[in-house]
Amino acid sequence: MTAKNSPKNILNSLNNDCIYDIFSKLTNGDDFLNLAQVCTRFQDCAKEFFRQHHRYVQMKAKKDHQPTNKTVWCPERAEEMFRIFGHLIESINLWCTDDQSRSHQIFQLIARFCDKSLKNIHIAHFDPLIIECAQLPALQEISFFEAAPQNLTFNLPLKTVRISCMRDKNTCTWFLREFPGIEQADLFLLPLLTDDMFTEFLSQNQKLTNLSVNHCSKLTPSMLKTLCRYVPNLERLCFSLHIFSRKYADENPMVTTQEELLAPLKDLRRLKELNMQHCETLSFEKLIKFFVKHDLSIEDLTFTPPSPYIVTEWIPTLTTLKHVTFTRNIDIESLISVMKTQTSLETIYFDWDYHDQFKLVTSKYHMTKIIETLTYGKNLKKLYSFACRPYINLNTFETILSLAKYRVHVEIDVYDGDVHVPKNILEANNKWVKLNEIYVPKRKLTLRLR
């Protein structure tokens, strides 16, 4: 490297802010590494910039690179990257699809350079040969997406495990006993996960407080009884079960009543948050009556209201409710009614819904929904809304700001919309009203996860 104080080095004339700005423009890991090794001062600036703005590493084979606003690193230069930045990395996303045998080397580098900082590993679209995590004492979460390790050495007390998109029976069983004692589990799109397998998994993880089970189509009504038997201390439950799908209801009309299906939930006395937005045939009227009857103190509820009646008549009976998420558009009058009666609400989310994605709602609807919520939500602290094709001018923005300032944090994801507000005004007020202009391909819209 060129000496830091060399008078011949013209780069010394740049101040640190200028160098940070250069690094901020780079989304290619090779470019970032090359610049970081120009001289000692550039490497120091690169580390400081990395510490403040990155700490998350996304590693992909070059052939898998897609345009992104995040820096993508190549496995071929993993040793350089980990040697310079490893002690700063908190999260790693590995998409090493070019050479699976390279994964062993990468995990050795992770154990060597990230041993005190790494908290999260996400592995996607490949089956690593060996994963050795025994030397990562700071690790709290590991997730697998279409991935199953062939050899796993794991002697650490993890907090969170996420398993997604495993369609092969052989790869759907390896994790059942590998992570005992975790506090949070997300199981998503495991079509071969059976009741017996689910029971085995729960029996190893009776300390679970947070559980999400979605699109596991082989699970039957008995899974709710199993769940309440092994993990009675659940505080958050999210599920979209096959037993509440229209197809299951049509094929098994006499299997049991909804009251019988829900009955085990009464034993979850610590349950505070429930997400059941994909349960198509479940009667939310019966669900809310069930909560009230058994005195379940639900504070956070996510669901898709089938009608305004459910919103106006039954939501107010949940006197403990503090946070609510609607995943379908509701009419303004019903919304005002809820905000007037549900005075305990602190957070409200208007999330995107698959069934409503192509319905034409006026731009005025989105903004009116937000304004009325702020007007009548006396104890609100946060409001989030997904707005499809809205029109936001300066007058609308200032109206929302005047209702929110010093009281409610408002965040709006603007999809395919028109925002006519000066940039300096947006930046000056984003502590209270933040607009995120996003582009999401029509066929690839995904739900926002909190």
RATA-V675095 format. One record per backbone hydrogen bond with DSSP energy under -1.0 kcal/mol. CO is the residue of the C=O (numbers start at 1). NH is the residue of the N-H. E is the energy in kcal/mol with one decimal. If there is no record, write none. Layout:
[[CO | NH | E] [CO | NH | E]]
This chain:
[[3 | 6 | -1.3] [6 | 9 | -1.5] [8 | 10 | -1.1] [9 | 12 | -1.8] [10 | 13 | -1.7] [11 | 14 | -1.6] [15 | 19 | -1.7] [16 | 20 | -2.9] [17 | 21 | -2.0] [18 | 22 | -1.6] [19 | 23 | -2.2] [20 | 24 | -2.0] [22 | 25 | -1.1] [23 | 26 | -1.4] [27 | 72 | -1.9] [28 | 32 | -2.1] [29 | 33 | -2.6] [30 | 34 | -2.6] [31 | 35 | -2.5] [32 | 36 | -2.1] [35 | 38 | -1.6] [39 | 43 | -2.0] [40 | 44 | -2.2] [41 | 45 | -2.4] [42 | 46 | -2.6] [43 | 47 | -2.3] [44 | 48 | -2.1] [45 | 49 | -2.8] [46 | 50 | -2.7] [47 | 51 | -2.6] [48 | 52 | -1.8] [49 | 53 | -2.6] [50 | 54 | -2.1] [55 | 90 | -2.6] [55 | 91 | -2.0] [57 | 93 | -3.2] [58 | 73 | -3.2] [59 | 95 | -3.5] [61 | 64 | -1.8] [62 | 65 | -1.5] [72 | 29 | -2.8] [73 | 60 | -2.4] [74 | 77 | -1.5] [75 | 78 | -1.9] [77 | 81 | -2.2] [78 | 82 | -2.9] [79 | 83 | -2.2] [80 | 84 | -1.9] [81 | 85 | -3.0] [82 | 86 | -1.9] [85 | 88 | -2.3] [86 | 89 | -1.0] [90 | 119 | -2.9] [90 | 120 | -1.8] [91 | 57 | -2.8] [92 | 122 | -2.9] [93 | 59 | -3.2] [94 | 124 | -2.5] [95 | 61 | -1.3] [95 | 97 | -1.7] [99 | 102 | -1.4] [100 | 103 | -1.6] [102 | 106 | -2.2] [103 | 107 | -2.6] [104 | 108 | -1.7] [105 | 109 | -2.1] [106 | 110 | -2.4] [107 | 111 | -2.3] [108 | 112 | -1.7] [109 | 113 | -2.8] [110 | 114 | -2.4] [114 | 118 | -2.2] [119 | 140 | -2.5] [119 | 141 | -2.1] [120 | 92 | -2.0] [121 | 143 | -2.3] [122 | 94 | -3.3] [123 | 145 | -2.8] [128 | 150 | -2.1] [131 | 153 | -2.7] [133 | 136 | -1.5] [136 | 139 | -1.6] [140 | 159 | -2.3] [140 | 160 | -2.4] [141 | 121 | -1.7] [142 | 162 | -1.8] [143 | 123 | -2.7] [144 | 164 | -2.5] [145 | 125 | -2.6] [151 | 131 | -1.9] [153 | 133 | -2.2] [156 | 158 | -1.6] [159 | 183 | -1.7] [159 | 184 | -2.5] [160 | 142 | -1.8] [161 | 186 | -2.1] [162 | 144 | -2.8] [163 | 188 | -2.5] [164 | 146 | -2.4] [173 | 176 | -1.4] [183 | 209 | -2.8] [183 | 210 | -1.9] [184 | 161 | -1.9] [185 | 212 | -2.5] [186 | 163 | -2.9] [187 | 214 | -2.6] [188 | 165 | -2.1] [189 | 166 | -1.0] [190 | 193 | -1.9] [194 | 198 | -2.5] [195 | 199 | -2.5] [196 | 200 | -2.2] [197 | 201 | -2.2] [198 | 202 | -2.5] [199 | 203 | -2.4] [202 | 205 | -1.2] [204 | 181 | -1.7] [205 | 208 | -1.3] [209 | 235 | -2.9] [209 | 236 | -2.2] [210 | 185 | -2.1] [211 | 238 | -2.5] [212 | 187 | -3.2] [213 | 240 | -1.6] [214 | 189 | -2.4] [216 | 219 | -1.6] [220 | 223 | -2.2] [221 | 224 | -1.4] [222 | 226 | -2.2] [223 | 227 | -2.6] [224 | 228 | -2.1] [225 | 229 | -1.7] [226 | 230 | -2.3] [227 | 231 | -2.5] [231 | 234 | -1.2] [235 | 272 | -2.6] [235 | 273 | -2.3] [236 | 211 | -2.3] [237 | 275 | -2.5] [238 | 213 | -2.9] [240 | 215 | -1.3] [241 | 244 | -1.7] [242 | 245 | -1.8] [244 | 281 | -2.6] [245 | 249 | -2.1] [246 | 250 | -2.3] [247 | 251 | -2.0] [248 | 252 | -2.1] [252 | 255 | -1.3] [257 | 261 | -2.0] [258 | 262 | -2.4] [259 | 263 | -1.3] [262 | 265 | -2.0] [263 | 266 | -1.7] [264 | 267 | -1.9] [265 | 268 | -1.8] [267 | 269 | -1.7] [268 | 271 | -1.4] [272 | 299 | -2.6] [272 | 300 | -2.4] [273 | 237 | -2.4] [274 | 302 | -2.3] [275 | 239 | -2.3] [276 | 279 | -1.3] [278 | 280 | -1.3] [283 | 287 | -2.0] [284 | 288 | -2.5] [285 | 289 | -2.2] [286 | 290 | -2.1] [287 | 291 | -2.0] [288 | 292 | -2.2] [289 | 293 | -3.0] [290 | 294 | -2.1] [291 | 296 | -2.5] [292 | 295 | -1.1] [296 | 298 | -1.9] [299 | 322 | -2.8] [299 | 323 | -2.9] [300 | 274 | -2.7] [301 | 325 | -2.5] [302 | 276 | -2.3] [303 | 327 | -1.5] [307 | 311 | -1.0] [308 | 312 | -2.8] [309 | 313 | -2.6] [310 | 314 | -1.3] [310 | 315 | -1.4] [314 | 317 | -1.2] [315 | 318 | -2.0] [317 | 319 | -1.6] [318 | 321 | -1.5] [322 | 346 | -3.6] [322 | 347 | -2.1] [323 | 301 | -2.3] [324 | 349 | -2.4] [325 | 303 | -2.0] [326 | 351 | -2.2] [331 | 335 | -1.9] [332 | 336 | -2.6] [333 | 337 | -2.1] [334 | 338 | -2.1] [335 | 339 | -2.5] [336 | 340 | -2.0] [337 | 341 | -1.9] [338 | 342 | -3.4] [341 | 343 | -1.4] [342 | 345 | -1.6] [346 | 381 | -3.7] [346 | 382 | -2.1] [347 | 324 | -1.8] [348 | 384 | -2.3] [349 | 326 | -2.7] [350 | 386 | -2.6] [354 | 357 | -1.0] [356 | 359 | -1.2] [362 | 366 | -1.0] [363 | 367 | -1.5] [364 | 368 | -2.8] [365 | 369 | -2.6] [366 | 370 | -1.6] [367 | 371 | -2.6] [368 | 372 | -2.9] [369 | 373 | -1.7] [370 | 374 | -2.2] [371 | 375 | -2.0] [372 | 376 | -2.2] [373 | 377 | -1.9] [376 | 378 | -1.7] [377 | 380 | -1.1] [381 | 409 | -2.6] [382 | 348 | -1.7] [383 | 411 | -2.6] [384 | 350 | -2.7] [385 | 413 | -2.3] [387 | 415 | -2.8] [390 | 418 | -2.8] [392 | 420 | -3.4] [393 | 397 | -2.4] [394 | 398 | -2.5] [395 | 399 | -1.8] [396 | 400 | -2.2] [397 | 401 | -2.6] [398 | 402 | -2.3] [399 | 403 | -1.3] [400 | 404 | -1.6] [401 | 405 | -2.8] [404 | 407 | -2.2] [404 | 408 | -2.8] [409 | 383 | -2.7] [410 | 434 | -2.9] [411 | 385 | -2.1] [412 | 436 | -2.9] [413 | 387 | -2.8] [414 | 438 | -2.6] [415 | 389 | -3.5] [418 | 392 | -3.1] [422 | 426 | -1.9] [423 | 427 | -2.5] [424 | 428 | -1.8] [425 | 429 | -1.2] [429 | 432 | -1.7] [429 | 433 | -2.7] [432 | 410 | -3.6] [434 | 412 | -2.8] [436 | 414 | -2.8] [438 | 416 | -1.0] [441 | 444 | -2.3]]
